[in-house]
């Protein structure tokens, strides 16, 4: 093994162990290659992937992370590629980024947060594994704005003493909005983190899932698939907001609306995971639609949203009536609808009542569906003075306070409870978490170790 390489052991979901060398980080200011040009890491040979079990590592490396691609974070961080499974049961490779507190994290049970980013894009260079690295092309230029600014929330979690895993949950084809795929990748990324020796997680591990908007797609599906796909993972709770519970409802709402550009990107992303939908679109999309799909294929979130707002999405399909009622789109969209399985662990769901991207109605239905299952523990908060974007900020502190209780082993309030609030930001119990968010990031910008003096929300 080369000098500077570290041995990392992995035990896969099937219990098979393998040693994976960990390559050293690139020296600053050498910029990381975008995933499309980093094939050896992001696109390992298919025969190599096929020999692995779900969650088993393929390769690993140290990385340097930075806020806004510029301000280095004083934290231990790595990336690994691992085997997962697509919706057709085929082996695929994906990538996750992991962060470990540096310094005086308190002893006790290990605590891991799986943070699902709102990537909402159709190109690999938009993935958080690239956007969070030091000297990467800044998200303000690439359009990968959510991954860039979510780092401010992630650093707050690390400063509180939690390890964090951030999966590239859209997979190797950037299949935005393909929920079942995102759920599997998320769970396999946790499997990898649990057994990645340099991360140093303990046997008494507790895992929490968090995600907003596009990140809630992955969080929600990982929650629903946990019992059938990865029941050995010790997940103690999931917090999600701005939930796209029913993708068809998002398309209906976005048609001729401000969010049409973003939701059309979701249609493109789903078609990459469902070949039957891709064939339907090829056969029935008009010339304008084909031009828009070609133009939107390689774009990150902010450019997706800016290209073609107030668009008649359904009008791009040259069939009589509503194209979503045709057998292929109806079948695929039905497979993306949440509520098939009630999670076996507690959930905190928060939603803007006037949400103009992810409508509240399907979230109400989702909660009712979960709560029809005996033993379901769901806390559901509807915020009436926010909208989709502002709730991403307002809802973080309440979500992390709720998650801290789960990770600390505090008993949850049993049963289902719905709360209607003017604004979640006025809950005084969450104000210390807001203060910590600001303080931790100011400390990070001046190079203080994240996790040196952990303050739990």
Number of C-alpha atoms within 10 A of each C-alpha: 8 8 7 11 14 19 16 19 19 23 21 23 24 11 10 11 15 15 16 21 18 21 19 17 16 14 10 10 8 11 14 21 14 18 19 12 13 12 12 10 20 22 18 19 13 11 9 13 23 16 12 22 21 27 31 33 33 25 20 24 21 20 23 23 27 22 23 23 22 16 15 18 24 22 24 20 24 25 25 26 26 29 26 28 21 18 14 9 8 10 19 22 28 29 31 25 27 27 26 24 26 21 17 13 19 16 7 10 15 19 20 28 27 25 27 30 29 25 28 31 32 25 23 26 24 30 29 27 24 25 31 28 25 25 23 21 23 20 24 14 11 17 22 29 22 22 25 23 15 20 20 18 19 24 24 27 29 25 32 25 27 27 27 27 27 23 30 26 35 35 26 18 14 26 27 30 30 32 31 23 26 31 27 26 31 34 31 32 31 28 23 28 31 25 23 25 18 17 19 13 19 14 10 10 17 21 23 24 29 25 25 31 25 28 28 30 35 35 32 31 27 26 26 21 20 24 16 9 16 19 13 11 18 17 25 20 27 28 29 27 31 30 30 27 28 23 28 20 18 21 23 17 18 26 20 18 19 18 24 27 27 25 28 28 28 24 24 24 24 26 22 18 24 17 11 15 22 18 12 16 22 13 11 15 18 15 12 12 20 16 11 16 17 11 12 23 16 17 22 27 24 20 19 27 22 14 19 20 20 14 18 16 22 20 18 18 23 16 13 8 11 12 18 17 11 13 11 18 21 14 14 19 19 13 15 22 20 25 20 14 16 23 23 19 21 24 29 20 24 29 29 31 24 17 20 18 25 30 25 22 14 21 25 16 15 19 22 14 16 22 17 11 13 9 15 20 23 26 21 22 21 23 23 17 15 22 18 21 15 12 23 21 16 18 26 25 25 23 21 22 17 21 26 21 16 23 21 15 12 11 8 16 11 12 13 18 14 14 10 15 16 13 17 24 21 11 11 10 12 21 16 15 22 19 12 20 22 15 14 25 22 13 15 23 16 12 14 18 20 30 26 19 17 22 17 19 23
